[in-house]
Amino acid sequence: MTEHVPPRTRLSNEPGTARTRPPAEEADVIVVGAGPAGATTAFYLAQSGLDVLVLEKSRFPREKVCGDGLTPRAVKTLVAMGVSVSEQDGWVRNQGLRVIGAGKRLEMPWPELSSYPGYGLVRTRLDLDETLARRAQQAGARLLEGVTVTGPVLSERTGRITGVTARPAGEEGERTYSARVVVAADGNSSRLSVAMGLRKRDDRPLGVAVRAYYQTPRHDDDYLESWLDLWDGDRLLPGYGWIFGMGDGTSNVGLGLLNTSAAFGNTDYHALLRRWLKGMPAEWGFTEENRTQPIRGAALPMGFNRTPHYFKGLLLVGDAGGMVNPFNGEGIAYAMESGEILARTIVQALARARRAETERVLAGYPHALSQAYGGYYTLGRTFVKLIGKPGLMRFATRHGMSHPALMRFALKLLANLTDPHGDASDRLVNGLSRLAPNPE
Ligand SMILES: Cc1cc2nc3c(=O)[nH]c(=O)nc-3n(C[C@H](O)[C@H](O)[C@H](O)COP(=O)(O)OP(=O)(O)OC[C@H]3O[C@@H](n4cnc5c(N)ncnc54)[C@H](O)[C@@H]3O)c2cc1C
């Protein structure tokens, strides 16, 4: 077990140092998992002066299966945390989304908005996640790497979670860590949530995607590329794919399927990826010889597919709470945004004098999430149902690709990029999201 000391001297008036530190096994808040959701939650909590203990089973830098694509929405969250996103610091910028489908190719720059920057980024999760975890440490969070949380500790009297048990790497037994509230930021499987009885909802969308890296001349593409239909010779394969240039000689190439597709449960995803790539131009180099890493896959929990987000002292954030955008499979921005929403809720809750008041504030977290995403995710769930039908998907692709203005609207809708008082298309997306029911 290693406790990383933030790489600078702390001053007495900085967050986390204003009072005597509790012993290592106690904290105001325990955050389980230091992916984008956990690191962002910890960052904002520590910035507000709370004592935050982050328990992470792996050690940074570590891999995470991902497409590595960041839209302007994600860029905004990084900038807000003071992360330098310059090209000198290794970030690869993109100007927009190129969509390929129905035999056509459409390049759409990211929309010009006051609320979001006009560019996206690409960065490996090896780098991105470590950067975020170190930002949390710099803000004062205590990060323990190599510590696997094994279960909740519950109050016998109330059934509330009062801490967790965990196994630090290299140690024989388990340790117990306690806190006033516990955050589940442990990703899609969220064993901590499951141990508290919170399972994935069958009525909410779930994606499965695989990805691999290939050495390719396309590595410095300045557009994210999205394929709406995947061809295997003259046969249409289920799902859709992406090619994101990493700027380091390789591209991240992958494809995904939704649980609304008939092929979802009975598909060999690795073989599907290989078959799709066989049809690509040879000069792109998406061959087995050029693959630099194993093909790996994981699930994308979408549209609030685990609820409630607050239950007996446990708060769910990011993938643990199923917060991936059902329209486009983007999860990093939502993990970080929900982390900030959660941190602000906890800070207010723990500042209340009486336990009942604290409880009332914490209980408002699901509502805050639903205010932020509820209507939009309801639209997303309908979208996912529709595109699960191959005939409808083909019709929409053919129709959409012939109407660039419609596709520009679709880009705003699918990437959730609008201004509150923007142009007509912004107002339409915002209006639809507002009108859609927003269950928690
Ligand atoms: C193939 C694929 C491609 C994707 N592409 C994109 C993309 O291009 N852009 C995008 O925005 N999103 C993408 N996503 C979604 C994105 O990866 C997730 O939404 C995002 O990682 C969620 O962040 P998180 O912090 O909630 O969870 P995670 O990133 O999964 O982090 C969870 C953390 O918890 C730790 N942990 C788990 N269990 C324990 C335990 N018991 N004890 C201690 N620590 C624990 C893990 O080690 C991990 O560090 C993709 C997903 C997949 C599967």
The ligand as an ORCA input file, in Angstrom:
! r2SCAN-3c Opt
* xyz 0 1
  C     -14.877      0.018    -24.956
  C     -15.275      1.307    -24.289
  C     -15.063      2.509    -24.941
  C     -15.408      3.718    -24.334
  N     -15.103      4.875    -24.967
  C     -15.342      6.061    -24.375
  C     -14.914      7.276    -24.991
  O     -14.290      7.285    -26.057
  N     -15.212      8.448    -24.348
  C     -15.887      8.486    -23.154
  O     -16.142      9.582    -22.628
  N     -16.261      7.332    -22.534
  C     -15.998      6.132    -23.104
  N     -16.340      4.960    -22.453
  C     -16.991      5.043    -21.128
  C     -15.966      5.380    -20.031
  O     -14.890      4.491    -20.107
  C     -16.605      5.308    -18.623
  O     -17.862      5.927    -18.650
  C     -15.719      5.988    -17.560
  O     -14.517      5.284    -17.405
  C     -16.455      6.044    -16.211
  O     -15.597      6.513    -15.199
  P     -15.766      6.001    -13.677
  O     -14.764      6.746    -12.886
  O     -17.188      6.057    -13.295
  O     -15.406      4.446    -13.711
  P     -14.018      3.746    -14.077
  O     -13.280      4.529    -15.053
  O     -14.351      2.344    -14.403
  O     -13.202      3.793    -12.707
  C     -13.539      2.947    -11.628
  C     -12.323      2.822    -10.721
  O     -12.690      2.077     -9.566
  C     -11.651      1.150     -9.259
  N     -12.261      0.052     -8.505
  C     -13.171     -0.845     -8.962
  N     -13.493     -1.706     -7.972
  C     -12.767     -1.339     -6.872
  C     -12.660     -1.852     -5.560
  N     -13.372     -2.906     -5.163
  N     -11.816     -1.249     -4.703
  C     -11.096     -0.163     -5.071
  N     -11.146      0.358     -6.326
  C     -11.989     -0.220     -7.215
  C     -11.118      0.739    -10.627
  O      -9.825      0.207    -10.544
  C     -11.162      2.076    -11.377
  O      -9.985      2.800    -11.218
  C     -16.021      3.732    -23.042
  C     -16.251      2.518    -22.380
  C     -15.886      1.323    -22.995
  C     -16.129      0.031    -22.252
*
